Amino acid sequence: MDGRGRGRVVVMEDWTPLPIDKPVYANADPDSVIGYQTAMENGFLNDQGVQVRFPGFVDFAELGDNGRVYLNDLNGDLIASTSKGAVYRINRAGTVFRIPGVPVSGGRRTVFSKTDRELDMAAGGQIIRLRTDKTELLSPNAPLASHVGWLDNFTIAAEVNSGRFYHSGAGTPDQWDPLDTFAADGSADNINAMIVTPFREIMLSGAASIEQFERNPGADVPFFRRWSIGEGVSLPYAMIFADNAVWTMNSQTELVRFSGQISEVVSSAIGLLLEKIDDWTDAWIGGFPDKPMHVLGQKFLLMQAPKATNPYGTKGMTFLFDYKNKRWSNLYGWDDLTGTPIRWPGWSHWRLWDRIFIGGEGRIYELKTDTFSHAGATQRWLVRTSHMVSGNQVQVKGLRLQLKRGVGSNTFDPQISVRCSRDGKPFGTRIRRGLGKAGHRLQTIEFGAYGVGSTFQFEITCSSDCDVQLIGAGVKTEAIGH
């Protein structure tokens, strides 16, 4: 203020932390979200509140066709079934052997079931088994099956387009009596999914109900229905067991966790994003069935709607869910020609030899915690904050990030960039800074001023093949008035 009491008055000047330790909230219009992230891509929030980049992968094995790859294992080898019907065996070194015999038919996603002697496969056609060096028809009397399972020496099959499931004789997986059948008739709907849990429960679902069957030891009838609930499952390949519970997408396309007859919706934070998905075709959760993905000390469920239109207008939505902390983020691939995020390249994942493998199209990748590209292709890491609302006009005189530094090599200094949307206007020009060559340890990076406004939203990105750990962020503000 000048001597006549007029002019610009400086009220205060201080650093205000950005809440980058908060999870994503996508159940509202991004412009109305405050105090959370509006996007986290190819990264996650760890237990310390640090934004961590999700690892990339390298090529592990190239198969003999370009079909979608679904993974399992048998006798110490990785087993791959493709959407073309072929089956492959891959050893630790990545050497591929095409397995001769009967192809997997039906055209659906391959569901595997490991027994005491073989690996069974069902994809909507006849059940195929693999014992040693060839695939063969399990039995001409077994039903055409979308799902196959195994419990107490009984092989179990969910018949395609039916409310019935069948079972083999005890210890005789190739013997099927047409009378050995049960009806999942809690509601008048067909079975669309089935898993056998580690607690020896058979979980069967339809569009309008879920039923649990259990073994009936010593009885003439080997299984009995224990309970049913009137909450249906919308997606045939979106049911997985983790954390002592079953997780699935219900008929309202909400991710739910249920134990016994009690269910809990866990996708409220991204409800609006799920409602906007226009195509759930071929959607899946996990390797199906599979244990959750354990990466960098965190446990995740992986859920993908491969044909859904994403917020960038391309196809493919992949969700990463930290089910312990109930936090969400998204995984994307990248199209270098258009500079646009696209579908994350995986169709399945599987853990073997203490390594994580990802089924792609005609190839298998290996997830590597020290790699941050997709087999050489760009993987963009991104955090987009909500709006920082001041209530009055302020000037942002500086932005400061605290990050892990020295993530480059002796000659390569990877780049991180920041851009800002002020007062809801389009994002401005990206400002880039180096993350430091090898040996660089100073954690703080300054990004300069971002002008005057009443709301500020920041987008922080990195496309270099390097580790990113964003520890903290703050803005230096100066309130102004007259």
N, C-alpha and C positions, 0 to 999 in steps of 0.2 A: 504494500500500500504506500502511495506517495504522501507527501506532507499535507495535501489537501483532502486526504481521506478517500481518494478515488484510486482506481487501478486494480491490478491483479493481487489477490491475497493468497499467500502460501500458508496452508493450514498445517500440514504435516508431511513428513517424508519418512518412509519405512519400507521394510521388506515384508511382503505378505506371502505366506506359503500357499502353493497350489496343492489341492488335495489329491495328489497322484497316488496316494496309498488307498484310495477308495475303489471299489469294484465298478463294473459297468452297470448302468441302469438304462435299459432300452424298452421300458414299458410306458413311455410317454414320448411326445415330440421332443427331439433333441434340444430345441430352443427353450423348452420349459424345464430342463433338467439342471439342477444346481447341486454342487458338492460331490458329484460322481464323475466317472468317465462316460462319455457317450460312444466311444469305440475303443476296443483293444484288439489289435490284429496281429496274429503270429507272435503272441506273447501272453503272459499271464502274471498275476499278482501273487508273489510268494508269501509265506507266513510272516515275513518281516515287513511286509508292505512295500517291497521293492518290485518295480516293473521289470520282468525278466523276459528276454526274447526266447521264443520256442525254437528248439533245434531244427535244423534242416536234415537232409539225407543225401546219401550217395548211391550210385548204381551198385547193386549187388549181383543180380543175375538177369539175363535176357532170355525170355522164353521163345517158343517157336511159333506163337501167334500173337495177335494184338488184342486179345480178349481181356475183359476185366478180370483181375486176379484176386482169388480168395484163398486164404492161407490157413494151414493147420500143421501138425507134425505127426510122424509115426516112426518108431524105432530109431530115434536119434537124427532123423532127416526132416527137412522142411518139405511139406507137401503143398503144391499149388494146383488148384482147379480153376480153369478159366471159363468165361461165358461162352467160349467156343466149344466146350465139352471136353477139352484135353486135360490130362492130369500129368504133373511133373513131380519128380523127386530132385531135391537140391541139397548138396552136402555143405559142410561148413565153409569150404573154399569157394562156394558159389558155382560149382560145376552142376550143369543141368542134365537130367536124364528124362527123356520123354517116356512115360509109362505106357506100354501097349495094353490093348484090351478093349473093354466096353466103355464108350464115352459117357460122360455125365449128361443126361438129357433133361429137357423140361424148360430150359431157357430162363429160369429164375436164379436168384442168388443161391450159391451152394451152401448148404448147411451140413456141417460135419458132426459125427458122433464117434468118439473113440471107445471101443469095447476092450475086453480083455485079450483079444486076439487080432483085431483088425480096425480099420478106419472106414466108417460108412459115410456115404455122401448122397444127399438128396437135393434136387433143384426143380422139383415139379414133375419129374418123370419117374422112371424106375429107380429103386435104390441100388447104388453101386457100392461095392466093397473093394478095399485094397488090403491084401495080406502081405505079399512079398514083392513080386516083380511084375504083376499085371493087375489090371482092374477087371472085375467080373460082376455079373448080375447077382445080387444077393439072393433073390428067389423070384421065379416067375409068378408065384402066388402072393407076394407082398404087394400092397397097394401102390398106386402112383402117389408119391409123397412129396409134400412141400417141406416137411421137417422130419428129422429122424433123431432118436435118442436111445439111450441104453441105461437100464437100471436093473441090478440084481440078476444079471444073465438074461434079461428080456430085452430084445430090440423092439423099439416102439416107433410107430410111424403115424404121422398126421396125414390123413387122406386128402388129396387135392379137392377143393370145392365141396367139402363135406363137413358135417359136424361130428364125424366119427374118427377115432384113432384105433389102430390095430396093434397087436403085439405078436412076436414070434413065440415058439415054444421055449421053455427055460433051457438055456445052454445050447439051443439049436436055432441059430439065427436064420438058417435057410428053410425052416419049416414054419409055414403060416397056415393056420386054420381059419377059414372065413368066419367062423363063429367066435373067434377070439377078438372081439371088438367091443368098444365102449362108446357111448354117446356122451359128448360134452353138451348136455342139454339144459344148462342153467338158463339159457335164452335160445330162441330159435335163430341162431346164427352159425355160420360155418367157422371152423377152426382156422385162424389165420396166423397163429404163432404157437410155438411150443419150446420150452427148455426144461431140462432136468437139472435141478439145483444141487449143490454139494450136500444139502440136507436130505437128499433122496426124495425130493418132491417133484412131481410132474406138473408143471404150470402150463395150462392150456388157455388160450384166449380167443375171443371172437370180437366182432365189432361192438357187441353190446354187453359182454360179460367176461369174467376171468374165473377159472376154476382150478382148484388144486386137487390132484389125485395122489394117493400114496400106495405103497405096497401093502398087501394084505397077507403077511407070511402065514404059511400053513393052511390057507383056505383054498378051496377049489377055484375061486375067483381071485386072481392075483392082485387086482387093484381095486380101490374104492375111492369115491369122491368124498373129500373131507369137508370142503366148503366151496362156496361160490359167492361172487360179489357182482353187483350190477354196474360195474365200471368197465367199459370195453377198451380194446386196444385198436388204434387206428392204423398202425403200420406193421406189416408182417415180420420185418427184420429189425425191430426196435424193442427188443426185450433182452435184458442182461442182468446177471446176478452180481452184486457187489455190496460190500459193507453190510453183510447179513440181511440183505433185502433184494427185492426185485425192482428194477427200474424199467419203465416203459412209457410210451406215448399213449395217453388215453384218447377217448373219442373226441375230446375237445382240443386235441393237439397240444396238450400240456404234458411236460415231463413229470411223472409222478414216481414216488418211492413208496412201495407198499410192503408191509410185513404182516403176515396173517391177513385179516380182513380190514386192516386200517391203512389208508393211503394218505399221502401228503404231496401236494403240488410243490415242486421245487423250481419251476421255471418262471415264477412271477416277475422276476427282474427283466426278463426278455419277452414277456407275453405279447407285446405289440409286434415285435419282430417276427415271432412265430405265426401270429395271425396273418401277417402279410405274405407268407410263403404261398406261392401260387401253384406249386407242383411238388407233391411229395413222392412222386414215382421213384422207386429204387432206393428210398431212404433207408438208413441203417444206423445202428448203434454198436460200436465195438467191432470185434472180429466176428461176432455172432456164431455160436456163443463164445465168450472170451472173458478172460480176466481183464480188469481195467488196465489202462496204460499208465505205467509208472515212469515218469520222466523227471530228472533233476530233483528228486526227493518229493515230488508231488504225485497225487493220484488223480487220474482224469477219466471221464467218460468222453468218448468221441462220437458225435452225432452228425450225420451228413444228410442233406437233401440235395442230391447232385444235380437235379434239373430245375431247382428253384431259381427264380430271378432274384439276384442279390441287390443290395442298395446301389451298386455301381452299374446295374443294367446288364450284367453278364450272368452266366449260369453257374450255379453252385453255391450253396451255403453250408459251411462246416462249423460246428460249434464245439468248443472245448469247455468241459464242465469240471471244475474242481469240486467234487461231490462232498469232500470233507468240510470245506468252507462255503459251499454253495455260491461259487463265483464263476462267471461266464466270460469267455472271450471267443474270438473267431479266428479260424485258419483260412488262408487264401493262397492260391498260386498267383502267378503274375504273367501278363502278356507284354513282352517287351515291345512288340510292334505298335500296340495301341496305348501302352502305358497304363493298363487297367488291371485291377485284381480280377482273377478268374477262380474257378473251382480248385480247391486244394487237391493235389494229384492222387491221393490215396483212395482205394476202394475197400480196403481191409487192413488190419494190422495183426501181428502175432509175435509173441515173445518166445524165443528159443535160444539156448546156449547163452543166457544172460544178455541177449541182444534183442532189439526190436526191429521187426521187418514190416514193410508196408507194401501191400499189393497195389500195383499201378495198372497200366494197360500194356500187356505184353512184356512186363518187366517187374522185377522186385527191387525195392530200395531198402537200404538199411539206415535207420535213424542214428545220427551221430551227434553227441552232445557238444562237439567242437566244430560243427559245420552249420552254416546258416544260409545256405542256398539249397535249392531243390535240384539236386544232381547237376549243379552248374547253372541252373536257371535262377533268376532273381527271386528272392523272398523278401518282401517289404515288411518291416516291423513298424507298427504305428500305434500311438496313443493319442486320442482326441479327448480333450477335457470338456467339461460342461462350461457354461458361461460363468465367468467371475463377475458378479454383480456388485457395483459399488454404491448404487443409489444416487450418486452425484457424479458429475464430470470429474474424472481423474486423468492424470497423465501417467502412462507406464513408462518410466524412465530406464527400466532395465529388466531383463529376464535372466535368471541364473539357474543352471541345471547342475545337479551333483550326480556324477556318473562314474562307473568303473572306467578307468582310462588305461592307455597302453595296450589296447586290444588289436593293434595293427602289427605289422612286421617291421623289420629294420628299415625297409624302404617304402612301405605302404601305410598311409595315414587315412583310415576309413572316416567317412563323413556322416554326421548327424545333422538334421535340418529342423527348423522351426518356422511355422507360419501362423499368422494371427487373423482371426475374424473379429472386427471391432463393430460393436452395435449391430450385430446380426448381418453385416454386409459380407460379400464373398471374401474368402481367404486371400490374403495378400501374397507377396513374393516370399519365397523360402529363403531363410538366412541359414547358411551352412557353416559348420565348425568341424574341426578335426577331433576325432576321439583319441588320438595319440598313437604314435609309433610304439613299438615294443620298448618297455622300460619307462614310459611316461606314467607318472603317478599322481600328478595334480588332478584332483577330482572335479573341480569347479570349472564350468565353462560359462562365459558371459555372452549374451546375445544382443545387447543394446536396447534402444527405445522402440516402443510400438505405438506412440501417438496418444491422442486424447479421445476418451469415450466414456460411456457409462457401463458397458459390458465388454468383456474380452474373452475370447475362446482361443485356445492354443492347440495346434496339431504338431506332434513331435514324431519324426519318422527317420528310419535308417534303412537303406537298401544295400549297403556294403555287406560283404560276407564276413561278419564279425560278431562277437558277443556284444550284447547290450544289456546293461543293468542300470536302470534309472532309479537312483536312491532318493532323490528329493528335487523339488523345484520351488522357485519363489520369484515374485515380481516386486520391483521397487516402484512404489506409487507415490504420486504427489497430488493431493486433492486441490482443486482450484475453485475459485469463486469470485464473485464481484461484490 
